[in-house]
Amino acid sequence: MIASFADPGQRTTPAPFGHALAELAGQDERIVGLTADLGKYTDLHIFGEQYPDRYFQMGMAEQLLFGAAAGMAQAGLVPFATTYSVFAARRAYDFICLDIAEPELNVNIVGGLPGLTTGYGPSHQATEDVAIFRGMPNLTIVDPCDAVDIAQAVPQLAAAEGPTYLRLLRGKVPSVLDEYDYRFELGKAKVLRGGRDVVLVSSGLMTMRALQAAEALAAHHVDAAVVHTPTLKPFDEETVLRELAGDRLALTLENHTVVGGLFETVASALVRRGQSGRVVPIGLPDRFLDAGALPTLHERYGLSKERIVGRVLAELG
């Protein structure tokens, strides 16, 4: 059940990762794509159709997938290895850690179905992938908002030294950020809109929801700023903490458990920098989630625009 989180009638872009990788491969012969029997479901088939000699189907063997990618990187290639986030984070962690991260190889791990982007239940919902990967040395973690983020991130990930992990949004992906004079910069957070009452710090698809909530809050005479943090590691503390200074209500929004993700990244930065202030987390609960339709699940677990607006208004009292 790979359902879209796009709203009805929303502007979308098909398979932005696959098209971006194919475009990059036309400029760089070192680019190769590997997958563990999930090419169609991670949009890598777009690349494979254009570059069949550089496309490697490894079968249902995620440890082999990342071991092979490590070997290719050692030989001077730039691999993009795709699978579902649950299989990368849970099943192949040791191979990624010792074969890729420890020698700082340029392997780009692309994980589909991050957080609550499928209704198939805990076997497929990678609600804790960032928490698992944040502790791995040398690994860059990117949580893109939309098709714009993904298309602009791919060449920067290929050019980055060391391994990267991309939380992939696949299929028909909303295009949102091009309306905000936005450019993806690896390692940088961006203030998408200002606001005097509330600041929403968000990553991934929750930046789209934060922007929607900010528009809806205006009808309640609440002026909300939105800070998008697509790179979760290394984290742009300077930009985020500058926005959190002052007395505005601050909230973090993430498509991930509130344990070990964006909220705890922000909270630890505040403490280490000696900056005071309360931050309210909006994210998934610390438990295994239900199966079902995505709109129902997003409403149930507090990720919908309506639930965000309600939480902000309740906190403002």
N, C-alpha and C positions, 0 to 999 in steps of 0.2 A: 504494500500500500504506500506508494510514493506519491503522495498528494501534494498539490501546490498550496503554499500559504498565501498566495496572491489573492487580493480581494476581487470580487466580481467586477469585470470591466476595467480592472487596473492595467496600466501599460506594462507590458512584459517584453523580455528579450529571450529568445530560445537558446538554450545551451551555451551561455556565455563563456564558460570555461573551455569547452571543446573548441569553439571558434577562436578564442584567444590563443590557445596553445597551438592550433594549426597555423595561425598567422605568424606566431613567433617561430615556429619550426621552419617556415619559409625563409626566415632571415638567419637562422642559426642551425647548422647541420648537426650540432651536438645534442639537440633536443630529442629525447626518446620518451615513449609512453608505455607504461606497464599497468596491467590490471589483474585482479584475481577473480576472473569470471564475471566482472561487473562493468565491462566497457560501456554497454548501453545505459546502465543505471548511474553512471558517473559522468556521462557525456563525453567520455574519452573516445567513443566510436567515431565521432566527428573527425578527430585527429587520425584515427586508424584508417578511415576511408581515404584520406588524402595521402597518408604516409604509411602504407602497409608494411614497408620494410623496416620501419622504425617503431612498430607497434608490437608489443609482446603480451600474449595472453598466457598467464601463468597458471590458470586453473584455480580451484578452490584451495589455495595454499598460501596464506598471507605471510607466513614466515619466509617461505621461498621467495615471494614477491619482493620483500624488502632486502633479503640477502642478495638477490640478483641485482636489485637497484644499486646496492652498495658497490658491488663489483663493477657495474657499468660506470659509476661515478669515479671509482678508482682508476678506470681506463680513460677518463677524460670526457665522458658523456655527461649530459645534464638530464637525469631521469625525473619524470613526474609519475609517481606510482599511486594508483587510485584503488580504493576499496571503500567499504563503509567504515565510518568512524569507530563503531563498536569493535570491529575486527582489528583495526590498526591499534587502538588504544588498549584493548583488553587482551587480544590474542597474540599480537606480535610485538609487544612492548620491549621485550628483552633483545630481540633482533634489531629493532630500531635504535635502542639505547647503545648497544655495544658495537654493532656493525656500522652504524651511520652517525650517531651523535658523538660518540667518544672520539672517532677520528675526524670529526667535523667535515663530513663529506657533503657535497652539494646534491642532496637528494630531497625532492619536494614531495612530501606526503600529502595526498589529497583525500580527505575523508568525507564521504557522502552521508546524508541523514544525521547531521549534528543536532543535538538537543531534541526538541520536540518538533521534528519536521516529518515524522511518519507516525501513523496510527497503529503500527504493528506491535507495540508493547515493548517491554524491557529488552527483549532479544535484539532489537534493532534501534532503540532510542539511546543515542549516545549522550545521556544527560550529564555525564561526569568526565568527558574526554579532556576538557581543559584542565580540570583538577589533576588528572592522571599525568598529563604531559607537562604541566607547569614546572614540575620538579626536575625535569630532565635537562641537564646542562647543554648549552650550545643550541637549543632548539628554539627557533622563531615560531610564534603562533599568531595566525591571522584569522579573524572572524569577520568576513565581509558582510555588508548590509544588503547588497543588491548586485545586479548585472554590471553596473558601472564599476563598483569596487572590484569585482572579480576580473573584469577585462583589463583593468589598469594594474591589478596586483600581479598577474601572471608573469609578465616580463621582469618585474622587480624581484619576484621570488627566484626566478631563474638566475638573475644576476647576483643575488645575495650570497655571501660566503656562508658555508655551513648549511645544515638541514632546516627545512621549514615544514610547518603543518598548516594546511588550509582547510577550514571548516566549509565544505563545499555546499553551495545552493545550486541545485540542478534542475533541468527541465525548463519550464517557462518561469523565468526569474523576474520579479518586479524591477523596473528601472525608476529610481527615485532621486538619487543624489545629483543627477545632472541638472536638476532644478535649483541647486544650491551653490553653484559656482564652486564645485568640489573637485579636487584632484587627490587620488590616493597617493600617500607617501609612506613607505614602509617605516614603521617605528613612530609615526606621528598621529596624534589625535587632532581632530578638527572641530571648531565651534561652528555648527551649521546655522544656528540662530541664537540671538541673544534674548534675554528675558530677565525682568527685575524681581520676580517673585519666587521662581522655582528653577532649579537646574537639574536636567535629566542627563545622566552620563550613561551611555549605552554602547552596545556592540552588536554585531551581527544583524539579523532581521529585526531585532528589537529597536534598532535606530529608526527603521521605517515606522514602527509602532510609536516610538517616542515623538516623531514628527507629527504623526496623526493625532496623538494625544495633545500635543502642544496647540494644534489648531483647534481642537475641540475645547480645550481649557480656556481659550480666548473668549468663548461664549459665556463663560462663568467669570469673566474679568480677571483671569489669572494669566500672567505673562510668563511663559516658560521658555528657558534656554535649552538647547540640545547640544551635547558634546558627544561626537562619534569617536569611538576608540577601536578602530579596526585591528590594530596590532595589540594583542594582549601580552606578548612577551617578545622583545623588550617593551616595557610600558612607558608611555609618555607622561611621566609624573608631573613635569613642569606645567604643561598645558592644563591637565585635569585639576591639579591642586590650585592653580591660579583661579580657575573657575569656581572652585569650592570655597575659596576664601570669602568671608562675609557671612551674612545671616540669612541667606536664601535657603529655603527647604531644598535638600539635596537627596536625590534618589539614583540608584543604579538599576539598569534594566538589562537583563541577559537571558538568552535562550539556553540556559544551563542551570544546574543546581546552584543554589546560593552558597554551597560549600566549595571552596577552592577555585572560584572563577573570578569574574569581574568585581563583584562586591568585595571579596576578601583582598583582591589586588589593590583596590582603592583604599580600603580600610587600613591595610598595612602601610601603604605609602603615607597616609595621614599621620599614623602613629610615629613612624620613623622620622618624619620631617617635623614632628612636634606641633602639628597643626590640629587645632581642635575643631569640633563640629560633628553633628550627628548625620549619618547617612542611612537612608531607608532602602533596603534591598527589595527589588522586584525580580523574581526569578523562579525557577522550578523548586519544588520542595525536596527535602532530603529523603526521598523514598522512591521505590519503583512505581512507574506511572501506568495508567490504564491504557488499554487499546481503544480505538474508536476513530471517529472523524476528527480531523484537525481543528476545525472551528469550534467544535464542542470541547475538545481537550484544551485549546488555548483559553477559552472562557473559564473552564473548570480550574485551571492552574494559574490564572491571573495574568496571562500574556496578551490578552485581547485589549484593544484600544479602550473599550468601555471599562474594563477592570482597572486599567492604569489610571484613567481619569477619576474613577471612583476612589482609588487609593490616594491620589494626590489631594483631592478635595477633603477626604477624611483626615489626612495629616494636617492640612491647613486649618481644620476645625471650623 
